[in-house]
Amino acid sequence: MRIAVTIFLTDETITPTRLARELEQRGFAGLYLPEHTHIPVERTTPYPAGGDLPPEYGRTLDPFVALGQAAAVTERLGLGTGITLVAQHDPIDLAKQIATVDHLSGGRFTLGLGFGWNVEEAADHGVEWRTRRELVRDRMALMRALWSEEPSAYEGEFGSVRASYAHPKPVQKPRGPVVGPRTLVGGAAGPKLIAHICEYADGWLPIGGRGLSESLPVLRAAWSDAGRDPSALQVVPYAVHPTPGKLAHYAELGIEEVVVQLPPAGEAEVLRALDGYGAFLG
């Protein structure tokens, strides 16, 4: 099983270059970074995990800049977002950012995307909360048009783009309905999330990895009903606090990659955590 990591990289933590070098040298599979542009002080949206919102949420580095640094000092390490808040981006700019990181890293980028939880943050980006899932779907379709080999126009409910020359292209070739880099949708299992996964993604990024025994059969049935190749579905439990039993359970479910959580800390503490996780590397 491949073991990747995620961490809230901030202006107070270990640097992207130092961490990326350590991960590659130690044999970890990848580095996934979260995204928050800002956290409004006047916030009524509760923190999904309960309690006070940890301070690192308001200090996160831009994931694409940080992953660009990580790409420059590694050769094999996978690089991903967990997650990109697609609704909060101009899709033409975002398509360029994603394709550029993927191109410069030699196809090592994974787009983990999601719909967000912070209503106030999204509102500052002009996002209407009740339609954010449809907005993300629309923006993914627009980006697929820009990533297509031939200039392709797109006219959607929320945006459009003329047939355009747009390079670089993502390294990975189209596969079924998916165009672009490896794409995983994050979020809790439900009919809407499963529909998004089956329509335009390579798989699912379940946060915390709970309830997979119940959710996976439902996702696999919907995937098959959508005409997707059953062997192509990727499920990557995310932000996991691993134990041998938990990883063995994932392996029994056919899962091949797990993303474990690192503390949002300085170099010494992060390296100690990597020492501990080294026991799980095959």
C-alpha positions in Angstrom: 0.0 0.0 0.0 1.3 3.4 -0.9 1.5 5.9 2.0 1.2 9.6 1.2 0.9 12.5 3.6 -1.1 15.7 4.1 -0.2 18.7 6.2 -1.3 22.2 6.7 1.8 24.0 5.5 1.9 27.5 6.8 4.3 30.4 7.4 5.2 28.8 10.7 5.8 25.1 9.7 8.4 23.1 8.0 9.0 24.4 4.4 7.7 22.7 1.3 11.2 22.0 -0.1 12.5 20.5 3.2 9.4 18.3 3.6 9.3 17.1 0.0 13.0 16.1 0.0 12.4 14.1 3.2 9.3 12.4 1.9 11.0 11.3 -1.3 14.2 10.1 0.5 12.1 8.1 3.0 9.9 6.4 0.3 6.6 8.1 0.9 4.3 8.1 -2.1 3.0 11.7 -2.2 2.3 15.1 -0.6 -1.2 16.5 -0.6 -1.9 20.1 0.5 -5.2 21.7 1.6 -6.4 25.1 0.5 -8.0 28.1 2.3 -7.6 31.5 0.9 -8.7 33.3 4.1 -10.9 32.7 7.2 -13.3 35.5 7.9 -13.2 36.5 11.6 -17.0 36.9 11.7 -17.8 33.3 11.0 -21.0 31.5 11.9 -20.2 28.2 10.0 -19.1 25.6 12.6 -15.8 23.8 12.3 -16.8 20.3 10.9 -14.6 18.5 13.4 -16.2 20.4 16.3 -14.7 22.9 18.7 -12.6 25.9 17.8 -11.1 26.2 14.3 -7.4 25.5 14.5 -5.3 28.5 13.7 -3.5 26.8 10.8 -6.6 27.2 8.7 -6.0 30.9 8.4 -2.3 30.5 7.7 -2.2 28.0 4.8 0.3 28.5 2.0 -1.1 28.6 -1.5 -1.0 24.9 -2.5 0.0 25.4 -6.1 3.0 27.6 -5.2 4.1 25.2 -2.5 3.7 22.1 -4.7 5.7 23.9 -7.4 8.5 24.2 -4.9 8.1 20.6 -4.0 8.2 19.5 -7.6 11.4 21.4 -8.2 13.3 19.4 -5.6 11.9 15.9 -6.2 11.7 13.4 -9.1 9.2 10.7 -8.0 7.1 12.2 -5.2 3.4 12.5 -6.1 1.9 16.0 -5.6 -1.7 16.7 -4.9 -4.3 19.0 -3.5 -6.6 17.9 -0.7 -8.6 19.8 -1.5 -8.8 22.5 -4.2 -11.9 24.6 -3.6 -12.9 24.8 -7.3 -15.9 27.0 -6.7 -13.6 29.8 -5.3 -11.4 30.0 -8.5 -11.7 31.5 -11.9 -11.7 28.2 -13.9 -9.6 29.5 -16.8 -6.8 30.5 -14.4 -7.2 27.3 -12.4 -6.9 25.2 -15.5 -3.6 26.9 -16.3 -2.3 26.5 -12.7 -3.1 22.8 -12.6 -1.8 22.0 -16.1 1.4 23.9 -15.3 2.2 22.0 -12.1 1.4 18.8 -13.8 3.6 19.6 -16.8 6.5 20.8 -14.7 6.4 17.8 -12.4 6.2 15.3 -15.3 2.6 14.2 -14.6 2.9 13.8 -10.9 -0.1 16.0 -10.0 -3.4 14.8 -8.4 -6.3 17.2 -8.3 -8.2 16.5 -5.1 -11.2 18.7 -5.3 -14.2 19.5 -3.1 -17.1 21.8 -2.4 -16.0 23.5 0.8 -17.5 23.9 4.3 -16.9 27.5 5.2 -19.9 29.5 4.0 -18.3 32.9 4.7 -15.1 32.1 2.9 -17.0 31.0 -0.2 -19.3 34.1 0.0 -16.3 36.4 -0.2 -15.5 34.7 -3.5 -19.0 35.3 -4.8 -20.2 31.7 -4.3 -23.9 31.0 -3.8 -23.8 28.3 -1.3 -26.8 26.3 -2.3 -25.5 25.9 -5.9 -21.9 25.4 -5.2 -21.9 21.7 -6.3 -23.4 22.6 -9.6 -20.9 25.4 -9.9 -18.0 23.0 -9.4 -19.4 20.6 -11.9 -19.7 23.4 -14.4 -16.2 24.7 -13.8 -14.7 21.2 -14.1 -16.4 20.8 -17.5 -15.0 24.2 -18.6 -11.5 23.1 -17.5 -11.8 19.8 -19.4 -12.5 21.9 -22.5 -9.3 23.8 -22.0 -7.3 20.6 -21.3 -8.7 18.9 -24.5 -6.2 18.2 -27.2 -8.2 20.1 -29.8 -9.5 23.7 -29.1 -12.9 23.2 -27.6 -15.6 25.7 -26.6 -17.7 25.3 -23.6 -21.0 27.0 -22.7 -22.3 26.3 -19.3 -24.8 27.5 -16.7 -22.1 29.5 -14.8 -19.4 30.2 -17.3 -18.1 29.7 -20.8 -14.9 29.7 -22.8 -14.3 30.0 -26.5 -12.4 27.3 -28.4 -8.8 28.3 -27.4 -5.2 27.4 -27.6 -4.3 26.5 -24.1 -1.0 24.9 -23.3 0.6 23.1 -21.5 -1.8 20.2 -21.4 -2.0 17.8 -18.5 0.4 14.8 -19.0 -2.2 12.1 -18.5 -4.3 11.3 -21.6 -8.1 11.3 -21.5 -9.6 8.1 -19.9 -13.3 7.5 -20.4 -15.1 10.8 -19.5 -12.1 12.1 -17.5 -9.8 14.7 -19.1 -6.9 16.2 -17.1 -4.7 15.0 -14.3 -5.6 12.3 -11.9 -8.8 13.6 -10.3 -10.3 12.6 -6.9 -13.5 14.1 -5.4 -13.4 14.7 -1.6 -16.4 14.7 0.7 -18.9 12.5 2.5 -20.6 9.8 0.7 -24.0 10.6 -0.8 -25.9 10.5 -4.1 -24.6 13.9 -5.3 -21.0 13.2 -4.4 -21.2 9.8 -6.1 -22.7 11.3 -9.2 -19.8 13.8 -9.4 -17.2 11.0 -9.0 -18.8 8.9 -11.7 -19.2 11.8 -14.1 -15.7 13.4 -14.3 -13.3 11.9 -11.7 -11.0 8.9 -11.3 -12.2 8.3 -7.8 -12.9 9.4 -4.2 -11.0 11.1 -1.5 -13.0 10.2 1.7 -11.9 12.4 4.6 -10.9 10.3 7.6 -11.8 7.0 5.8 -14.7 6.1 8.0 -17.7 4.1 6.9 -16.0 2.7 3.8 -17.4 -0.8 4.2 -20.9 0.6 3.7 -20.1 3.3 1.1 -17.8 1.4 -1.2 -20.3 -1.1 -2.6 -22.7 1.8 -3.3 -20.0 3.8 -5.1 -18.8 0.7 -7.1 -22.4 -0.1 -8.2 -23.0 3.5 -9.4 -19.6 3.5 -11.1 -20.4 0.3 -13.0 -23.9 1.6 -13.9 -22.2 4.7 -15.4 -20.2 2.5 -17.7 -16.9 3.1 -16.0 -14.2 0.4 -15.8 -14.5 -1.3 -12.4 -10.8 -1.8 -12.2 -10.1 1.9 -12.7 -11.9 3.3 -9.6 -9.5 4.7 -7.1 -10.4 5.3 -3.5 -7.8 7.1 -1.4 -8.7 7.6 2.4 -7.5 11.0 3.3 -6.2 12.7 6.5 -6.0 9.3 8.2 -4.4 8.7 11.6 -3.1 5.2 10.8 -2.9 2.0 12.8 -1.9 -1.4 11.6 -5.5 -2.6 11.9 -6.9 0.3 10.0 -4.4 -0.1 7.1 -5.1 -3.9 7.0 -8.9 -3.1 6.7 -8.2 -0.7 3.9 -6.2 -3.4 2.1 -9.0 -5.9 2.4 -11.3 -3.4 0.7 -8.8 -3.2 -2.2 -7.5 0.3 -1.4 -3.9 0.9 -2.7 -3.1 4.4 -1.4 -3.7 6.1 2.0 -2.9 9.7 2.9 -1.9 10.1 6.5 -2.1 13.3 8.6 1.0 15.2 9.7 1.0 17.9 12.4 1.1 21.5 11.2 4.4 22.0 13.0 8.0 22.9 12.7 10.7 20.7 11.2 11.7 18.7 14.3 8.1 17.7 15.1 7.2 16.8 11.5 10.3 14.7 11.1 9.5 12.8 14.3 6.0 12.1 12.9 7.6 10.8 9.7 9.9 8.5 11.7 6.8 7.0 13.3 4.9 6.6 10.0 8.0 4.9 8.5 6.8 1.7 10.1 4.0 1.6 7.7 6.1 1.9 4.5 6.4 -1.3 2.6 
